[in-house]
Amino acid sequence: MRKSVKRLLYFFLTIIVIFVTLFGVSVFYGGVYFRWIGDNAEEAGEFLKEKSYNLAKQADRLKGIRKVAEDTVSKAGKAIDFVNGTNNKD
């Protein structure tokens, strides 16, 4: 019980410090720092978007390679069956 009250007190104290800091920044400096954070977040978003498109292209390429490999294995299996004389029809 005592430990949970202590944690709750620290949590509220942290929230108050964050609020006072943000309020102080906005009063003394205006929105300059908030815009800076927004601009950097936008740049990070563009970077992540670019990387996700690159990953999607790679995934599509791998999917195509998998399809080619499946076709090749299927054809090889049919050729082996033909050579061995076993004619398994699906």
C-alpha positions as CSV (number, residue, x, y, z in Angstrom):
1,M,0.0,0.0,0.0
2,R,2.7,2.4,1.0
3,K,4.7,1.6,-2.2
4,S,1.8,2.2,-4.5
5,V,1.0,5.6,-2.8
6,K,4.7,6.6,-3.2
7,R,4.6,5.6,-6.9
8,L,1.3,7.5,-7.4
9,L,2.8,10.6,-5.7
10,Y,5.9,10.4,-8.0
11,F,3.7,10.0,-11.0
12,F,1.7,13.1,-10.2
13,L,4.9,15.1,-9.4
14,T,6.3,14.1,-12.8
15,I,3.1,15.2,-14.5
16,I,3.2,18.6,-12.7
17,V,6.9,19.1,-13.6
18,I,6.2,18.4,-17.3
19,F,3.2,20.7,-17.3
20,V,5.1,23.6,-15.7
21,T,8.0,23.1,-18.1
22,L,5.7,23.1,-21.1
23,F,3.9,26.1,-19.8
24,G,7.1,28.0,-19.1
25,V,8.5,27.2,-22.6
26,S,5.2,28.4,-24.2
27,V,5.1,31.6,-22.1
28,F,8.7,32.6,-22.6
29,Y,9.5,31.4,-26.1
30,G,6.1,31.0,-27.8
31,G,5.6,28.2,-30.2
32,V,9.1,28.2,-31.7
33,Y,10.2,25.0,-29.9
34,F,6.9,23.3,-30.5
35,R,7.2,24.1,-34.3
36,W,10.8,22.8,-34.2
37,I,9.5,19.5,-32.7
38,G,6.8,19.3,-35.3
39,D,9.2,19.9,-38.1
40,N,11.5,17.2,-36.9
41,A,8.7,14.8,-36.4
42,E,7.5,15.5,-40.0
43,E,11.1,14.8,-41.3
44,A,11.2,11.6,-39.3
45,G,7.8,10.7,-40.7
46,E,9.0,11.2,-44.3
47,F,12.1,9.1,-43.5
48,L,9.9,6.3,-42.2
49,K,7.6,6.6,-45.1
50,E,10.5,6.3,-47.6
51,K,11.9,3.3,-45.7
52,S,8.6,1.6,-45.5
53,Y,8.2,2.0,-49.3
54,N,11.6,0.5,-49.8
55,L,10.8,-2.4,-47.5
56,A,7.5,-2.9,-49.5
57,K,9.4,-3.1,-52.7
58,Q,11.9,-5.6,-51.3
59,A,9.0,-7.7,-50.0
60,D,7.3,-7.7,-53.4
61,R,10.6,-8.7,-55.0
62,L,11.0,-11.6,-52.5
63,K,7.4,-12.7,-53.1
64,G,8.2,-12.8,-56.9
65,I,11.3,-14.8,-56.2
66,R,9.3,-17.2,-54.0
67,K,6.8,-17.7,-56.8
68,V,9.5,-18.5,-59.3
69,A,11.1,-20.9,-56.9
70,E,7.8,-22.7,-56.3
71,D,7.3,-23.0,-60.0
72,T,10.8,-24.3,-60.5
73,V,10.4,-26.9,-57.7
74,S,7.1,-28.0,-59.1
75,K,8.6,-28.4,-62.6
76,A,11.6,-30.2,-61.1
77,G,9.3,-32.6,-59.2
78,K,7.4,-33.3,-62.4
79,A,10.6,-34.0,-64.3
80,I,11.9,-36.3,-61.6
81,D,8.5,-38.2,-61.6
82,F,8.7,-38.5,-65.4
83,V,12.3,-39.9,-65.2
84,N,11.4,-42.3,-62.5
85,G,8.3,-43.5,-64.3
86,T,5.9,-42.5,-61.5
87,N,3.2,-40.5,-63.0
88,N,1.4,-38.8,-60.1
89,K,-1.4,-36.7,-61.3
90,D,-3.0,-34.2,-58.9
